[in-house]
Amino acid sequence: MLPISDTYEHLRRDFRWVVPEKFNIGVAISDAWARRDPDRVCLQHFNPAGQHQSLTYGAFAARSSSLAQGLLDQGVASGDRVAILLPQSFETATAHAAIYKLGGIALPLALLFGVEALEYRLRDAGAAAIVTNRYGYEKIAEIRDRLPELECVVLTDAEAPDTVSFDRLAGTPADTFVAADTTPDDPAMMIYTSGTTGPPKGALHGHRVLLGHIPGFQFHHAFLPQPGDRMWTPADWAWAGGLLNALLPSLLLGVPVVSSPGQKFDPHMAFRILAEMDVRNAFIPPTALRLMKSVENPRSQYRLNLRTIGSAGEALGRETWEQASEAFGIPVNEFYGQTECNIVLSSAANLGVLKPGSMGKPAPGHEVAIIDGEGRVLPAGTVGQVAVRRPDPVMFLGYWKNEAATAAKFIGDWMTTGDQGVQDEEGYVTFFGRDDDVITSSGYRIGPDEIEDCLSGHPAVQLAAAIGKPDPVRTEIVKAYVVLKPGHEGGPTLEADIRNWVKTRLSMHEYPREIEFLDSLPLTTSGKVIRRILRDRATAETDAIARGEAPAT
């Protein structure tokens, strides 16, 4: 727990990690509260048609223990990988708690994944079981014969041959069940993360990962829990952001979590959820905040009662920060982390730790620096690699079955992130770009996030991405891919206006020399722009022009 303090300096100076010899995430998020206050509400589900549902810690603890015993009866053993392919729901949270209780390793997967992505992850992890719904099962059925280790399929809302009913397992009393006696370093979850090269890697975390999130989580949520606090995020709980920036820390701290049906993100629906469920705390990724700006004067349309908002997953930027803070009436606290080591930088407006455009300062308990390729800490104002010093409770155990990739992640005791950043004299860290996203043009090194932030401030722009397109003269030129707001149409006049917008707000060397209007941008399940796809597209254009197969732009 983060001790309440009135200054950042005191928090950093006085914070000490206290990690117990034994710790189990499933017990901590369910049974611990059920023993103290079984009628306390832990989960609420938003129903667009009304009739919202609630679940108490007492019921949550009982159902997760029953599911854990049911999985054991089905042959799932301690250490087995158990996949969860579900949307935000009571069943998802229950499955997580059950897997941790039985000593298994939870493998969260996004329903948006296609069959190839699912097959790779399930096969690589050697998953022994999966908990899913009818929609997920249709995908699994296509590949089940290619997954020889997948012996148990649990369905939440359907019946099918060679499957088991979730309700039957979770509804059968398990009075004699005893949770696994796990240590903080015992494996608990594995989240696949896509790197710049090679196939996705499974980042394996111990039970201590939840403890490691707490100080940074409480830091940007102004010493949560406070009376009336209630958490919601539009982020998929299959993503580290939704799971570890919202769901699990809130349950550990006794804060009710609002779930909402899986759907294409709808800004008005998001505001409805915030208002109707009386959400006090939210984790809203930058892309969602940019989409929500399409709702004009939201506080005049929706009765909001927000106390804190955190945002991470990609750079927020000054333009989006100003728009979102104005829309919600409270400052957005940007923070930073990775699947491998999360919430290590953070803002906290209530403590005066806030600089729009930056990701904040090192969160209590974490040592973060900007280093060079030899592991040397760089002076303030110098662009380098964002790195986190080990040991750190929030840091991953390693990549699944990939010791070489794990070793390559470190320079000495510094875990490298693959992100370029710069730290100022006050200690604030500003994101510059992924190693492979930095644009080199006419000798300048340009971070795409600053350009994207500037573009998103244009009145006609809904979303934007900036990449470096190969150029024989300048090495690369800045090319922007833009999604326009409804009612706007792309063309030469708008292109010129957007270029001038960037020229006058950033600099002459950062404006996009090419602009292409798209209906949508390629996004990850967590809402990040997949710049690699856009770079490949731009490179293919350049190659086609060089071969004379396409006209020069």
Helices and strands as residue ranges (DSSP letters): H 8-14, H 25-26, I 27-31, H 32-36, E 41-45, E 53-56, H 57-73, E 81-85, H 90-101, E 105-109, H 115-125, E 129-132, H 134-143, G 144-146, E 152-155, E 164-165, H 166-171, E 187-193, E 201-206, H 208-220, E 231-232, H 240-242, I 243-247, H 248-252, E 257-259, H 267-276, E 281-283, H 286-292, H 298-301, E 308-311, H 318-328, E 332-338, E 341-346, G 349-351, E 361-362, E 368-371, E 384-389, E 398-399, H 403-408, E 410-411, E 414-423, E 429-434, E 439-441, E 444-446, H 448-456, E 461-471, E 475-484, H 492-505, E 514-517, H 531-546
